[in-house]
Each structure stands twice: as C-alpha cells, then as structure tokens.
Amino acid sequence: MPNEDDLLWLERWYASQCNGTWEHSRGISIESLDNPGWMLTVDLADTTLAEKEMPPVRLRAGDNDWMECEIADGQFRAAGDPGKLGALIRAFREFVGAPVC
C-alpha cells in the first residue's frame, strides 16, 4: 500500500514474516540509546532479504542531527538522534524496496 504510514507498514511487514518459526528466534527491536537516540534492528535471516546488501549510510549534520544505517551480522541496523525514529523506519522500508508515500 503506497499511502500507508511507515509504522503501519512496519507492522504489516513484521506480521508477514511471522510463520510460526521466524518470530520465535527473530524479530524487530526498537531501543533508546544513551547518547541520546534510537536504534532499530531488524533480523533478516529467514526472510527474502537475507542476502540483500546495502552500502553503509552515515549522515551527520551535527551532534544532534545524525543517522546511520548498515547491514551487519544478518541484521538491518539503523541508529539516529532522538528525532529520527520515523526516518529509521523509512530507511528500512526503502531498503526493502516497498513503495513509500
């Protein structure tokens, strides 16, 4: 759905991965960081994205304006300042190749 918001999209993506096995050992986590900021981690193992690659992204416009994304250890990992949670989810959506608003 190209017009759904990113959080709803993430909920649907997660639900589409739940197959009785994946969700028991894999998943998505959203954590706060102490620098401060957010970390989004998505397990890619056992999904169609397991072999997908992406060059690391590092955006820094200052101490309070930053975002980083990478694929490491079979996970999509994205971190950013306190105002970037939505951007982190959007970055994952773009990595998946899903239509965005």
C-alpha positions in Angstrom: 0.0 0.0 0.0 1.9 3.1 -1.2 -0.1 5.5 1.0 0.2 3.8 4.4 2.4 5.4 7.0 5.7 3.9 7.9 4.7 2.5 11.3 1.7 0.7 9.8 3.9 -0.6 7.0 6.4 -1.9 9.6 3.6 -3.7 11.5 2.4 -5.3 8.3 6.0 -6.3 7.3 6.6 -7.9 10.7 3.3 -9.8 10.5 4.1 -11.1 7.1 7.3 -12.6 8.4 5.6 -14.4 11.3 5.3 -18.0 10.1 5.3 -19.9 13.4 9.1 -20.1 13.5 10.7 -16.8 12.5 9.1 -14.8 15.3 10.4 -17.2 18.0 14.0 -16.5 17.2 14.0 -13.4 15.0 12.3 -10.1 15.1 12.4 -6.3 15.3 13.7 -4.2 18.1 13.5 -0.5 18.8 15.6 0.8 21.6 16.6 4.1 23.1 20.3 5.0 23.1 22.1 6.8 25.9 23.8 9.4 23.6 20.6 10.0 23.2 18.9 8.5 20.2 17.2 5.4 18.7 18.3 2.1 17.4 16.2 0.0 15.0 17.3 -3.6 14.5 15.6 -6.0 12.1 16.6 -9.6 11.8 16.9 -10.5 8.1 17.7 -14.2 8.5 15.0 -16.5 7.1 13.4 -13.6 5.1 13.6 -12.8 1.4 16.1 -10.1 2.4 18.7 -12.4 4.0 21.1 -12.0 1.1 20.3 -8.3 0.2 23.2 -5.9 0.5 23.3 -2.2 1.1 26.3 0.2 1.4 26.5 1.8 4.9 24.9 5.2 5.3 26.3 7.8 7.6 24.6 11.2 7.7 26.0 13.8 10.2 24.9 17.4 10.3 25.9 17.9 13.9 25.9 16.3 17.3 22.1 16.4 17.5 21.4 15.6 13.8 22.7 12.2 12.7 21.6 8.9 11.3 23.5 5.7 10.4 22.2 2.5 8.6 24.0 -0.7 7.8 23.6 -4.4 7.2 25.7 -6.4 9.8 25.5 -9.9 11.1 22.3 -10.7 9.2 20.5 -7.6 10.5 19.4 -4.2 9.2 20.7 -1.8 11.9 19.8 1.9 11.9 20.5 4.5 14.6 19.8 8.1 14.8 19.3 11.1 17.0 16.0 11.4 19.1 14.1 13.0 16.2 15.0 10.2 13.7 12.8 7.2 14.7 10.5 7.8 11.8 13.4 8.2 9.4 15.0 4.9 10.6 11.7 3.0 9.9 11.5 4.8 6.5 15.1 3.8 5.7 14.2 0.1 6.4 11.2 0.5 4.2 13.3 1.9 1.4 15.8 -1.0 1.9 13.0 -3.5 1.5 12.0 -1.7 -1.7 8.5 -1.1 -0.6 6.6 1.8 -2.1 6.7 4.9 0.1 4.2 7.8 0.3 
